[in-house]
Amino acid sequence: MVHLVSVRRVAAAAALCCVLPRPAFAQQRDTTPPPQDSLKVYTLPPAVVSVTRANPPISKIPLAIHLVEKTEISRARPTWGLDEALATVPGVYAANRYNFSLDQRISIRGFGARSAFAVRGIKVLLDGIPQTLPDGQGQLTNLELGAADRIEVLRGSSSALFGNASGGVISIWTDPAAPRQVVEEVRGLAGTFDRHLDRTWTKWQSSTTFRAGSGSALVTLSQLHYAGQRQHSDADFRNLNSRLHLPLGPGWSLAATADVGWDPRADNPGALTAPEMARNPDSAAAINITTVAGKQVTQAQGGVTVRRQFASGGEAAVTLFGLTRDLKNPTTFAYIDLGRLAYGARATITKPVSLGSVRQRLSAGFDFQRQRDDRLNTGNSGGRPDTVRALDQLEHVTEVGPFFQSAVELTPHVTVTGGVRYDWVSFDVTDRLTPFTAQNPDDSGRRLMNAASGSVGIAATPSDQVTVYANVGTSFETPTTTELTNRPSGAGGFNPDLQPQQATNFEVGVRGDVVGRLNYSVALFQANVRDELIGYAYPPPASPGRVFFQNAGRARHRGVELGAELELVSGLNLITSWTYSDFRYTSYSFAGHVLDGRALPGIPQHWLHLLLQSRPALARGVWGELEETHSSGYFVDDTLDTRTAPWWTTNLRFGWDGTLGSVRLRPFVGFNNVFNRSYVGSVVINAARGRYYEPAPGRHMYVGFSLSAGQ
């Protein structure tokens, strides 16, 4: 099985990280019936990947990449968030707030850890469509994790590939493979946080795959109704996702996506102080209850990709996409009403071009995105807007990023890949908080942030089972519009002092396979960061709980990442990942404190995940998983010695995969936090009034099933 996993890992990485990631339809499916764990085996003639936007074989890639397959994403998992799916990926830290109003705090090698909500510092793609806006903020509203076929992760600097917000890339794919007839799959789950069934959750999902002319289509409907263990943590998320693929002629194809996310409720329980958490970790912050903090969101997104594959090798592709978002967001300091329109285009061309006897592959293209935010902040009166305007402005962000890349095969065993990119990001704001006075001046203005990024890497393959690589590159990340708007002075417009974060990144690594039983990867990295973007909350009394941002001099991110999949014996596999993170300020002073040499808050030094999978031969179709996760303690504040406690948690999952007539049935049961550990799932870094802690639930369980019919 481990050998099959490594084959799948090589083949399915083919879609990762190009400007127009190669859709799953380009892969040729193996006709062998799927094994009982429902994982797909792919064959590629030859195994070609596009992780460097140059489509080389995976052995030629001088970067850390990882594939998360469908069973790791959704088999017997709640599919609430990416922390479940990314737990086995070294270098990725996904801190679950258990707060659907704020999303999870996801970071890759420390980039993105500052996030007060949504995703920062990481480029997120869903079926090739950017979920990351031109200002670097990523939203996961249109993601239905239960429908994902695979998730592909590029760790480390990728600004030369993707520009702004590129501490790494998370590319999520669904797969509307053409069926012989209609294929219907229904998935249902229900769980409880207490034995009295007072705090429960349910989720259902329906996916229909069918032929559309000579192509295929997939339509997914889902709903999550969540009543969390904490007070004021209810959520109601509803999604419609559709995918279409059509061949247009020899070498031509069209892929289209259309998604609608409607989240009529997402309560925000807020973070707790240490005494509040000790007294009752299930409580919510009192001010969050009185202000009815939370959000309501409606978001629609669509995109179309036209692709042309050349008979001589290479391809060209163009994608057009757009998004609308309506957000109603009562917070503890204001009622935020945001209307967003975003759109863009992505284009690339890749061609093999020989240099005499030396093989070379050239790639060139551009990214264009534009974002329009209509922002109105008023007072919050019990969860409703009042008539007092605190902020009324129209914001535009425009990003243009041309790039060029070359992959040169010096010898059959040595490949050098280099790329350059220039990013031009313009922020414009029109202040509409009239009439303008001496106390309320016109804060309209413009900020331009631009940078050239580059990378070069070398990959050597001394054998078919081993790849050794090294790379160096630069990265560039602007503040988001929200971070620019949150000015400590309370004025409108954009913060004129907040600068983009830049870094120089170094990495060496090795990956390989040992006799088809052990698949492993090792990576060592260091990033020297300038003007690191840091969130802090030392607000004036009129803004309780509001997060502001500043640049933090210099910092150094240094670490080790280990990952392995081992077949212990037939039917018993062990998947492990361990990340060591030594992230420190090297030159930074704040509020009278000299922080040189101090560890950055919010990220554990040790992050360990173990997953033991069993499929006993004597119990056909029965499987079980034992999952252990460990986090060391970490600082929660730049200037204080306050730390979280280290923790271990244990999860258990059991199920059966089988058929009843023509219907495939997969019932399962899951137990999370089996030993009822009390621990902190995430924190608010540098929080005001000591409200750092976002507690995780105690022991809880759920049951579920999936039914599928057709082929």
Secondary structure, DSSP 8 states (H G I E B T S, - for coil): -HHHHHHHHHHHGGGSSSSS---GGGSEE--S---TT----EE-SS----TTSS---GGG--SEEEEEEHHHHHTT----SHHHHSTTSTTEEEE--S-TTT--EEEETTBTTT-SSSB-SSEEEETTEE-B-TTS-B--TT--GGG-SEEEEEES--HHHH-SS-SEEEEEE------SS-EEEEEEEEEESSTTSSSEEEEEEEEEEEEETTEEEEEEEEEEEE--SSTT--EEEEEEEEEEEEEEETTEEEEEEEEEEEEEEEE----B-HHHHHH-TT---HHHHHTT-EEEEEEEEEEEEEEEE-TTS-EEEEEEEEEEEEEEEE-SS-EEEEEEEEEEEEEEEEEE--BTTBEEEEEEEEEEEEEEEEEEEEEEETTEEEEEEEEEEEEEEEEEEEEEEEEEEEETTEEEEEEEEEEEEEEEEEE---S--SSS----EEEEEEEEEEEEEEEEEEETTEEEEEEEEEEEE---HHHHH--TT--SS--TT---EEEEEEEEEEEEEETTTEEEEEEEEEEEEES-EEEE----TTSTT--EEEE-SEEEEEEEEEEEEEEEETTEEEEEEEEEEEEEEEE-EETTEE-TT-B-TT--SEEEEEEEEE--TTSTTEEEEEEEEEE---BSSSSS--B---EEEEEEEEEE-EEETTEEEEEEEEEESTT----EEEE-TT-GGG--EEE---SEEEEEEEEEE--
